[in-house]
Amino acid sequence: MTSELLAGKTALVTGSSRGIGRAIAIAF
């Protein structure tokens, strides 16, 4: 996993700490 991809996922999780963001955090 590249740092860019990881940063993008982190931004998504941080921006949406509830609902879908939580699902993404659990998935990864």
N, CA, C and O atoms as a printed pandas DataFrame, in Angstrom:
     atom_number atom_name residue_name chain_id  residue_number  x_coord  y_coord  z_coord
0              1         N          MET        A               1    0.850   -1.198    0.000
1              2        CA          MET        A               1    0.000    0.000    0.000
2              3         C          MET        A               1    0.884    1.247    0.000
3              4         O          MET        A               1    1.777    1.378    0.837
4              5         N          THR        A               2    0.639    2.149   -0.926
5              6        CA          THR        A               2    1.444    3.358   -1.012
6              7         C          THR        A               2    1.011    4.368    0.038
7              8         O          THR        A               2   -0.116    4.307    0.530
8              9         N          SER        A               3    1.889    5.288    0.383
9             10        CA          SER        A               3    1.557    6.297    1.387
10            11         C          SER        A               3    0.421    7.191    0.908
11            12         O          SER        A               3   -0.383    7.657    1.716
12            13         N          GLU        A               4    0.347    7.438   -0.403
13            14        CA          GLU        A               4   -0.735    8.261   -0.949
14            15         C          GLU        A               4   -2.082    7.598   -0.706
15            16         O          GLU        A               4   -3.032    8.245   -0.264
16            17         N          LEU        A               5   -2.159    6.306   -0.996
17            18        CA          LEU        A               5   -3.407    5.573   -0.815
18            19         C          LEU        A               5   -3.794    5.549    0.660
19            20         O          LEU        A               5   -4.959    5.734    1.011
20            21         N          LEU        A               6   -2.811    5.321    1.509
21            22        CA          LEU        A               6   -3.059    5.296    2.948
22            23         C          LEU        A               6   -3.548    6.656    3.436
23            24         O          LEU        A               6   -4.479    6.731    4.238
24            25         N          ALA        A               7   -2.923    7.730    2.955
25            26        CA          ALA        A               7   -3.327    9.080    3.343
26            27         C          ALA        A               7   -4.758    9.355    2.911
27            28         O          ALA        A               7   -5.521    9.983    3.645
28            29         N          GLY        A               8   -5.124    8.889    1.727
29            30        CA          GLY        A               8   -6.481    9.081    1.229
30            31         C          GLY        A               8   -7.490    8.377    2.112
31            32         O          GLY        A               8   -8.536    8.940    2.433
32            33         N          LYS        A               9   -7.185    7.150    2.509
33            34        CA          LYS        A               9   -8.090    6.398    3.379
34            35         C          LYS        A               9   -8.180    7.048    4.751
35            36         O          LYS        A               9   -9.259    7.114    5.340
36            37         N          THR        A              10   -7.052    7.529    5.263
37            38        CA          THR        A              10   -7.049    8.201    6.557
38            39         C          THR        A              10   -7.907    9.448    6.508
39            40         O          THR        A              10   -8.658    9.721    7.445
40            41         N          ALA        A              11   -7.806   10.215    5.419
41            42        CA          ALA        A              11   -8.600   11.431    5.252
42            43         C          ALA        A              11  -10.085   11.097    5.243
43            44         O          ALA        A              11  -10.891   11.803    5.848
44            45         N          LEU        A              12  -10.444   10.014    4.553
45            46        CA          LEU        A              12  -11.844    9.591    4.499
46            47         C          LEU        A              12  -12.356    9.229    5.891
47            48         O          LEU        A              12  -13.438    9.654    6.295
48            49         N          VAL        A              13  -11.571    8.446    6.613
49            50        CA          VAL        A              13  -11.980    8.014    7.950
50            51         C          VAL        A              13  -12.089    9.216    8.890
51            52         O          VAL        A              13  -13.031    9.308    9.677
52            53         N          THR        A              14  -11.120   10.139    8.805
53            54        CA          THR        A              14  -11.126   11.323    9.666
54            55         C          THR        A              14  -12.306   12.225    9.334
55            56         O          THR        A              14  -12.949   12.767   10.233
56            57         N          GLY        A              15  -12.591   12.384    8.048
57            58        CA          GLY        A              15  -13.685   13.247    7.611
58            59         C          GLY        A              15  -15.048   12.665    7.934
59            60         O          GLY        A              15  -16.016   13.406    8.103
60            61         N          SER        A              16  -15.133   11.345    8.020
61            62        CA          SER        A              16  -16.417   10.686    8.284
62            63         C          SER        A              16  -16.242    9.681    9.416
63            64         O          SER        A              16  -16.295    8.470    9.202
64            65         N          SER        A              17  -16.032   10.199   10.616
65            66        CA          SER        A              17  -15.762    9.324   11.761
66            67         C          SER        A              17  -16.970    8.487   12.135
67            68         O          SER        A              17  -16.852    7.552   12.926
68            69         N          ARG        A              18  -18.146    8.812   11.573
69            70        CA          ARG        A              18  -19.360    8.049   11.861
70            71         C          ARG        A              18  -19.875    7.414   10.576
71            72         O          ARG        A              18  -19.538    7.866    9.482
72            73         N          GLY        A              19  -20.687    6.375   10.702
73            74        CA          GLY        A              19  -21.307    5.739    9.545
74            75         C          GLY        A              19  -20.309    5.087    8.618
75            76         O          GLY        A              19  -19.611    4.153    9.013
76            77         N          ILE        A              20  -20.230    5.572    7.373
77            78        CA          ILE        A              20  -19.365    4.948    6.367
78            79         C          ILE        A              20  -17.901    5.043    6.765
79            80         O          ILE        A              20  -17.131    4.122    6.491
80            81         N          GLY        A              21  -17.500    6.131    7.403
81            82        CA          GLY        A              21  -16.116    6.275    7.846
82            83         C          GLY        A              21  -15.732    5.162    8.807
83            84         O          GLY        A              21  -14.637    4.604    8.735
84            85         N          ARG        A              22  -16.666    4.849    9.717
85            86        CA          ARG        A              22  -16.435    3.766   10.672
86            87         C          ARG        A              22  -16.316    2.435    9.950
87            88         O          ARG        A              22  -15.471    1.609   10.297
88            89         N          ALA        A              23  -17.161    2.223    8.942
89            90        CA          ALA        A              23  -17.132    0.985    8.165
90            91         C          ALA        A              23  -15.795    0.842    7.445
91            92         O          ALA        A              23  -15.217   -0.244    7.407
92            93         N          ILE        A              24  -15.305    1.945    6.874
93            94        CA          ILE        A              24  -14.015    1.921    6.177
94            95         C          ILE        A              24  -12.904    1.597    7.171
95            96         O          ILE        A              24  -12.018    0.792    6.883
96            97         N          ALA        A              25  -12.956    2.228    8.338
97            98        CA          ALA        A              25  -11.920    2.003    9.349
98            99         C          ALA        A              25  -11.886    0.532    9.759
99           100         O          ALA        A              25  -10.811   -0.045    9.922
100          101         N          ILE        A              26  -13.066   -0.074    9.926
101          102        CA          ILE        A              26  -13.139   -1.486   10.303
102          103         C          ILE        A              26  -12.654   -2.375    9.157
103          104         O          ILE        A              26  -11.953   -3.362    9.377
104          105         N          ALA        A              27  -13.038   -2.011    7.929
105          106        CA          ALA        A              27  -12.677   -2.809    6.760
106          107         C          ALA        A              27  -11.166   -2.835    6.562
107          108         O          ALA        A              27  -10.611   -3.852    6.148
108          109         N          PHE        A              28  -10.498   -1.718    6.857
109          110        CA          PHE        A              28   -9.054   -1.650    6.662
110          111         C          PHE        A              28   -8.312   -1.741    7.984
111          112         O          PHE        A              28   -7.082   -1.700    8.005
